[in-house]
Every structure is written in C-alpha cells, then in structure tokens.
Amino acid sequence: MDPITGYTKNSNTLGVTILANNCATADAYATGFMAMDLPEAFKVINSNKDLEAYIIYLDEKGIVQEFLTRGFRELLVE
C-alpha cells in the first residue's frame, strides 16, 4: 500500500529482511522498504551503517534478483 495515496501499489520488491539493533527498528525499515521504490531503499540502506539488508526483487526483465549488504552476506552460513 502506498502510504501517501492509501492505494495499493505495484512493486518489484518481493521480500525484505533487515537486521538492526532492535526488532522494532528492523520491522519498521523492512515495512518501509516494501513500500519504497528500490533506488530509494538502497540509498537509505547505504547511508545507515546500523542496517544490514537482504532484498529479493524483480529486475527490469522480470527476473528474480537479490541484493545483500556486505554485513548480511558475512552472516550467512553455507
């Protein structure tokens, strides 16, 4: 849902996981990033060193892609 218009919004963002200092902050950012356009979300993530992110989205061709911050990637266990 677009918080400005109150209407549903088509988005290429499929899922967002945020790691932050506390659950409420992580949840708030994850919810906000689902409503934002991807370039805006990337700006916020890159300007906030306290956030780690994993975002699944569709690229311009409709192909599923992933974005992971370096810190998020370092926490993954193979």
N, CA, C and O atoms as a GROMACS GRO file, in nm:
protein
  312
    1MET      N    1   0.084  -0.118   0.000
    1MET     CA    2   0.000   0.000   0.000
    1MET      C    3   0.089   0.124   0.000
    1MET      O    4   0.186   0.131   0.076
    2ASP      N    5   0.057   0.219  -0.083
    2ASP     CA    6   0.130   0.344  -0.088
    2ASP      C    7   0.083   0.432   0.029
    2ASP      O    8  -0.034   0.468   0.035
    3PRO      N    9   0.174   0.466   0.121
    3PRO     CA   10   0.132   0.543   0.238
    3PRO      C   11   0.087   0.685   0.205
    3PRO      O   12   0.018   0.748   0.285
    4ILE      N   13   0.125   0.734   0.090
    4ILE     CA   14   0.085   0.870   0.052
    4ILE      C   15  -0.057   0.872  -0.005
    4ILE      O   16  -0.138   0.959   0.029
    5THR      N   17  -0.086   0.775  -0.092
    5THR     CA   18  -0.217   0.775  -0.157
    5THR      C   19  -0.319   0.688  -0.085
    5THR      O   20  -0.440   0.711  -0.096
    6GLY      N   21  -0.273   0.587  -0.011
    6GLY     CA   22  -0.363   0.494   0.055
    6GLY      C   23  -0.408   0.381  -0.036
    6GLY      O   24  -0.483   0.293   0.007
    7TYR      N   25  -0.363   0.382  -0.161
    7TYR     CA   26  -0.400   0.278  -0.256
    7TYR      C   27  -0.289   0.174  -0.268
    7TYR      O   28  -0.174   0.200  -0.232
    8THR      N   29  -0.325   0.056  -0.319
    8THR     CA   30  -0.223  -0.044  -0.342
    8THR      C   31  -0.126   0.005  -0.448
    8THR      O   32  -0.160   0.089  -0.532
    9LYS      N   33  -0.006  -0.049  -0.444
    9LYS     CA   34   0.099  -0.004  -0.534
    9LYS      C   35   0.167  -0.126  -0.594
    9LYS      O   36   0.204  -0.219  -0.522
   10ASN      N   37   0.184  -0.127  -0.725
   10ASN     CA   38   0.262  -0.233  -0.787
   10ASN      C   39   0.407  -0.210  -0.753
   10ASN      O   40   0.458  -0.098  -0.763
   11SER      N   41   0.474  -0.316  -0.712
   11SER     CA   42   0.613  -0.304  -0.671
   11SER      C   43   0.692  -0.421  -0.724
   11SER      O   44   0.639  -0.532  -0.738
   12ASN      N   45   0.818  -0.397  -0.754
   12ASN     CA   46   0.905  -0.507  -0.795
   12ASN      C   47   0.979  -0.567  -0.675
   12ASN      O   48   1.058  -0.660  -0.692
   13THR      N   49   0.953  -0.516  -0.556
   13THR     CA   50   1.013  -0.572  -0.435
   13THR      C   51   0.928  -0.688  -0.386
   13THR      O   52   0.808  -0.673  -0.361
   14LEU      N   53   0.990  -0.805  -0.374
   14LEU     CA   54   0.917  -0.926  -0.335
   14LEU      C   55   0.932  -0.957  -0.186
   14LEU      O   56   0.840  -1.012  -0.126
   15GLY      N   57   1.046  -0.924  -0.129
   15GLY     CA   58   1.068  -0.952   0.012
   15GLY      C   59   1.186  -0.875   0.067
   15GLY      O   60   1.282  -0.848  -0.005
   16VAL      N   61   1.178  -0.839   0.194
   16VAL     CA   62   1.285  -0.761   0.258
   16VAL      C   63   1.311  -0.819   0.397
   16VAL      O   64   1.218  -0.842   0.474
   17THR      N   65   1.438  -0.842   0.428
   17THR     CA   66   1.480  -0.878   0.562
   17THR      C   67   1.582  -0.774   0.606
   17THR      O   68   1.679  -0.748   0.536
   18ILE      N   69   1.560  -0.716   0.723
   18ILE     CA   70   1.650  -0.615   0.776
   18ILE      C   71   1.703  -0.661   0.912
   18ILE      O   72   1.627  -0.712   0.994
   19LEU      N   73   1.831  -0.643   0.933
   19LEU     CA   74   1.892  -0.665   1.065
   19LEU      C   75   1.927  -0.528   1.120
   19LEU      O   76   1.991  -0.447   1.052
   20ALA      N   77   1.886  -0.502   1.243
   20ALA     CA   78   1.911  -0.373   1.308
   20ALA      C   79   1.937  -0.398   1.456
   20ALA      O   80   1.938  -0.513   1.501
   21ASN      N   81   1.958  -0.291   1.530
   21ASN     CA   82   1.988  -0.302   1.673
   21ASN      C   83   1.872  -0.357   1.755
   21ASN      O   84   1.894  -0.411   1.864
   22ASN      N   85   1.750  -0.344   1.704
   22ASN     CA   86   1.635  -0.399   1.776
   22ASN      C   87   1.527  -0.437   1.676
   22ASN      O   88   1.527  -0.393   1.561
   23CYS      N   89   1.435  -0.518   1.723
   23CYS     CA   90   1.331  -0.573   1.635
   23CYS      C   91   1.239  -0.465   1.578
   23CYS      O   92   1.204  -0.470   1.460
   24ALA      N   93   1.201  -0.369   1.660
   24ALA     CA   94   1.108  -0.265   1.614
   24ALA      C   95   1.170  -0.184   1.500
   24ALA      O   96   1.101  -0.151   1.403
   25THR      N   97   1.298  -0.152   1.510
   25THR     CA   98   1.366  -0.078   1.404
   25THR      C   99   1.374  -0.161   1.277
   25THR      O  100   1.347  -0.111   1.168
   26ALA      N  101   1.411  -0.287   1.290
   26ALA     CA  102   1.421  -0.375   1.174
   26ALA      C  103   1.286  -0.388   1.105
   26ALA      O  104   1.278  -0.381   0.982
   27ASP      N  105   1.180  -0.406   1.183
   27ASP     CA  106   1.046  -0.420   1.126
   27ASP      C  107   1.002  -0.292   1.056
   27ASP      O  108   0.943  -0.297   0.948
   28ALA      N  109   1.028  -0.179   1.117
   28ALA     CA  110   0.988  -0.051   1.057
   28ALA      C  111   1.059  -0.028   0.923
   28ALA      O  112   0.996   0.011   0.826
   29TYR      N  113   1.189  -0.053   0.919
   29TYR     CA  114   1.262  -0.035   0.793
   29TYR      C  115   1.215  -0.135   0.688
   29TYR      O  116   1.196  -0.098   0.572
   30ALA      N  117   1.197  -0.261   0.726
   30ALA     CA  118   1.154  -0.362   0.630
   30ALA      C  119   1.018  -0.326   0.570
   30ALA      O  120   0.998  -0.339   0.449
   31THR      N  121   0.927  -0.280   0.654
   31THR     CA  122   0.796  -0.239   0.605
   31THR      C  123   0.807  -0.119   0.513
   31THR      O  124   0.743  -0.115   0.407
   32GLY      N  125   0.888  -0.022   0.551
   32GLY     CA  126   0.908   0.096   0.467
   32GLY      C  127   0.970   0.063   0.334
   32GLY      O  128   0.930   0.117   0.231
   33PHE      N  129   1.068  -0.028   0.334
   33PHE     CA  130   1.134  -0.064   0.209
   33PHE      C  131   1.041  -0.139   0.114
   33PHE      O  132   1.059  -0.133  -0.007
   34MET      N  133   0.943  -0.210   0.169
   34MET     CA  134   0.845  -0.277   0.083
   34MET      C  135   0.760  -0.174   0.008
   34MET      O  136   0.714  -0.202  -0.103
   35ALA      N  137   0.740  -0.058   0.066
   35ALA     CA  138   0.657   0.046   0.004
   35ALA      C  139   0.739   0.142  -0.083
   35ALA      O  140   0.683   0.210  -0.168
   36MET      N  141   0.870   0.147  -0.062
   36MET     CA  142   0.956   0.240  -0.137
   36MET      C  143   0.995   0.183  -0.272
   36MET      O  144   0.989   0.062  -0.295
   37ASP      N  145   1.035   0.271  -0.361
   37ASP     CA  146   1.100   0.227  -0.483
   37ASP      C  147   1.240   0.180  -0.446
   37ASP      O  148   1.300   0.233  -0.353
   38LEU      N  149   1.292   0.080  -0.518
   38LEU     CA  150   1.421   0.022  -0.484
   38LEU      C  151   1.536   0.122  -0.474
   38LEU      O  152   1.613   0.115  -0.379
   39PRO      N  153   1.551   0.215  -0.569
   39PRO     CA  154   1.663   0.310  -0.557
   39PRO      C  155   1.658   0.390  -0.426
   39PRO      O  156   1.761   0.418  -0.366
   40GLU      N  157   1.538   0.425  -0.381
   40GLU     CA  158   1.524   0.497  -0.254
   40GLU      C  159   1.567   0.407  -0.138
   40GLU      O  160   1.639   0.452  -0.048
   41ALA      N  161   1.523   0.283  -0.139
   41ALA     CA  162   1.560   0.189  -0.033
   41ALA      C  163   1.711   0.169  -0.028
   41ALA      O  164   1.770   0.169   0.080
   42PHE      N  165   1.774   0.153  -0.145
   42PHE     CA  166   1.919   0.135  -0.149
   42PHE      C  167   1.992   0.256  -0.091
   42PHE      O  168   2.092   0.241  -0.022
   43LYS      N  169   1.942   0.377  -0.119
   43LYS     CA  170   2.003   0.499  -0.064
   43LYS      C  171   2.000   0.497   0.088
   43LYS      O  172   2.100   0.525   0.154
   44VAL      N  173   1.884   0.463   0.143
   44VAL     CA  174   1.868   0.461   0.288
   44VAL      C  175   1.961   0.355   0.349
   44VAL      O  176   2.028   0.382   0.448
   45ILE      N  177   1.963   0.237   0.291
   45ILE     CA  178   2.047   0.129   0.342
   45ILE      C  179   2.194   0.170   0.338
   45ILE      O  180   2.267   0.152   0.435
   46ASN      N  181   2.237   0.224   0.226
   46ASN     CA  182   2.378   0.261   0.211
   46ASN      C  183   2.420   0.379   0.299
   46ASN      O  184   2.538   0.397   0.326
   47SER      N  185   2.323   0.457   0.345
   47SER     CA  186   2.358   0.572   0.430
   47SER      C  187   2.343   0.540   0.579
   47SER      O  188   2.370   0.626   0.663
   48ASN      N  189   2.301   0.418   0.612
   48ASN     CA  190   2.281   0.382   0.753
   48ASN      C  191   2.366   0.260   0.786
   48ASN      O  192   2.329   0.147   0.753
   49LYS      N  193   2.479   0.283   0.852
   49LYS     CA  194   2.572   0.175   0.883
   49LYS      C  195   2.518   0.075   0.984
   49LYS      O  196   2.577  -0.032   1.002
   50ASP      N  197   2.408   0.108   1.052
   50ASP     CA  198   2.350   0.019   1.152
   50ASP      C  199   2.250  -0.080   1.093
   50ASP      O  200   2.193  -0.161   1.166
   51LEU      N  201   2.230  -0.076   0.962
   51LEU     CA  202   2.136  -0.167   0.896
   51LEU      C  203   2.210  -0.265   0.807
   51LEU      O  204   2.305  -0.230   0.738
   52GLU      N  205   2.164  -0.389   0.811
   52GLU     CA  206   2.206  -0.489   0.714
   52GLU      C  207   2.080  -0.535   0.644
   52GLU      O  208   1.974  -0.543   0.707
   53ALA      N  209   2.089  -0.564   0.515
   53ALA     CA  210   1.967  -0.591   0.439
   53ALA      C  211   1.983  -0.704   0.340
   53ALA      O  212   2.091  -0.729   0.285
   54TYR      N  213   1.871  -0.772   0.318
   54TYR     CA  214   1.857  -0.873   0.214
   54TYR      C  215   1.724  -0.844   0.145
   54TYR      O  216   1.618  -0.850   0.207
   55ILE      N  217   1.731  -0.811   0.016
   55ILE     CA  218   1.612  -0.776  -0.058
   55ILE      C  219   1.601  -0.866  -0.181
   55ILE      O  220   1.697  -0.882  -0.256
   56ILE      N  221   1.483  -0.923  -0.200
   56ILE     CA  222   1.453  -1.001  -0.320
   56ILE      C  223   1.360  -0.916  -0.406
   56ILE      O  224   1.260  -0.864  -0.357
   57TYR      N  225   1.394  -0.902  -0.534
   57TYR     CA  226   1.317  -0.813  -0.621
   57TYR      C  227   1.318  -0.865  -0.765
   57TYR      O  228   1.396  -0.953  -0.800
   58LEU      N  229   1.231  -0.808  -0.846
   58LEU     CA  230   1.229  -0.837  -0.989
   58LEU      C  231   1.302  -0.727  -1.064
   58LEU      O  232   1.276  -0.609  -1.042
   59ASP      N  233   1.394  -0.766  -1.152
   59ASP     CA  234   1.462  -0.665  -1.232
   59ASP      C  235   1.374  -0.620  -1.347
   59ASP      O  236   1.257  -0.660  -1.357
   60GLU      N  237   1.429  -0.536  -1.436
   60GLU     CA  238   1.350  -0.478  -1.546
   60GLU      C  239   1.293  -0.584  -1.638
   60GLU      O  240   1.191  -0.561  -1.704
   61LYS      N  241   1.358  -0.702  -1.644
   61LYS     CA  242   1.312  -0.810  -1.732
   61LYS      C  243   1.219  -0.908  -1.659
   61LYS      O  244   1.175  -1.007  -1.717
   62GLY      N  245   1.191  -0.880  -1.531
   62GLY     CA  246   1.104  -0.969  -1.454
   62GLY      C  247   1.175  -1.089  -1.395
   62GLY      O  248   1.111  -1.185  -1.353
   63ILE      N  249   1.309  -1.082  -1.391
   63ILE     CA  250   1.390  -1.192  -1.336
   63ILE      C  251   1.416  -1.164  -1.188
   63ILE      O  252   1.450  -1.051  -1.150
   64VAL      N  253   1.401  -1.267  -1.106
   64VAL     CA  254   1.424  -1.253  -0.962
   64VAL      C  255   1.572  -1.227  -0.936
   64VAL      O  256   1.659  -1.299  -0.985
   65GLN      N  257   1.599  -1.123  -0.857
   65GLN     CA  258   1.735  -1.085  -0.819
   65GLN      C  259   1.744  -1.070  -0.668
   65GLN      O  260   1.643  -1.061  -0.599
   66GLU      N  261   1.866  -1.068  -0.617
   66GLU     CA  262   1.890  -1.048  -0.474
   66GLU      C  263   1.986  -0.932  -0.453
   66GLU      O  264   2.080  -0.912  -0.530
   67PHE      N  265   1.963  -0.858  -0.346
   67PHE     CA  266   2.056  -0.756  -0.300
   67PHE      C  267   2.090  -0.788  -0.156
   67PHE      O  268   1.999  -0.804  -0.073
   68LEU      N  269   2.217  -0.799  -0.124
   68LEU     CA  270   2.262  -0.825   0.012
   68LEU      C  271   2.370  -0.724   0.047
   68LEU      O  272   2.460  -0.699  -0.032
   69THR      N  273   2.360  -0.666   0.165
   69THR     CA  274   2.469  -0.582   0.212
   69THR      C  275   2.587  -0.674   0.248
   69THR      O  276   2.568  -0.793   0.270
   70ARG      N  277   2.705  -0.617   0.255
   70ARG     CA  278   2.824  -0.696   0.288
   70ARG      C  279   2.809  -0.761   0.425
   70ARG      O  280   2.842  -0.878   0.443
   71GLY      N  281   2.759  -0.684   0.522
   71GLY     CA  282   2.742  -0.738   0.656
   71GLY      C  283   2.643  -0.854   0.661
   71GLY      O  284   2.664  -0.950   0.735
   72PHE      N  285   2.536  -0.845   0.584
   72PHE     CA  286   2.438  -0.954   0.579
   72PHE      C  287   2.502  -1.078   0.519
   72PHE      O  288   2.487  -1.188   0.571
   73ARG      N  289   2.576  -1.058   0.409
   73ARG     CA  290   2.641  -1.170   0.342
   73ARG      C  291   2.740  -1.241   0.436
   73ARG      O  292   2.750  -1.363   0.434
   74GLU      N  293   2.812  -1.164   0.517
   74GLU     CA  294   2.909  -1.221   0.608
   74GLU      C  295   2.845  -1.308   0.717
   74GLU      O  296   2.911  -1.395   0.773
   75LEU      N  297   2.719  -1.284   0.746
   75LEU     CA  298   2.649  -1.361   0.849
   75LEU      C  299   2.590  -1.492   0.798
   75LEU      O  300   2.547  -1.576   0.877
   76LEU      N  301   2.588  -1.512   0.665
   76LEU     CA  302   2.531  -1.633   0.608
   76LEU      C  303   2.622  -1.752   0.634
   76LEU      O  304   2.745  -1.741   0.629
   77VAL      N  305   2.561  -1.865   0.660
   77VAL     CA  306   2.634  -1.990   0.682
   77VAL      C  307   2.602  -2.083   0.567
   77VAL      O  308   2.486  -2.104   0.533
   78GLU      N  309   2.705  -2.138   0.507
   78GLU     CA  310   2.682  -2.231   0.396
   78GLU      C  311   2.685  -2.373   0.442
   78GLU      O  312   2.668  -2.465   0.362
   0.00000   0.00000   0.00000
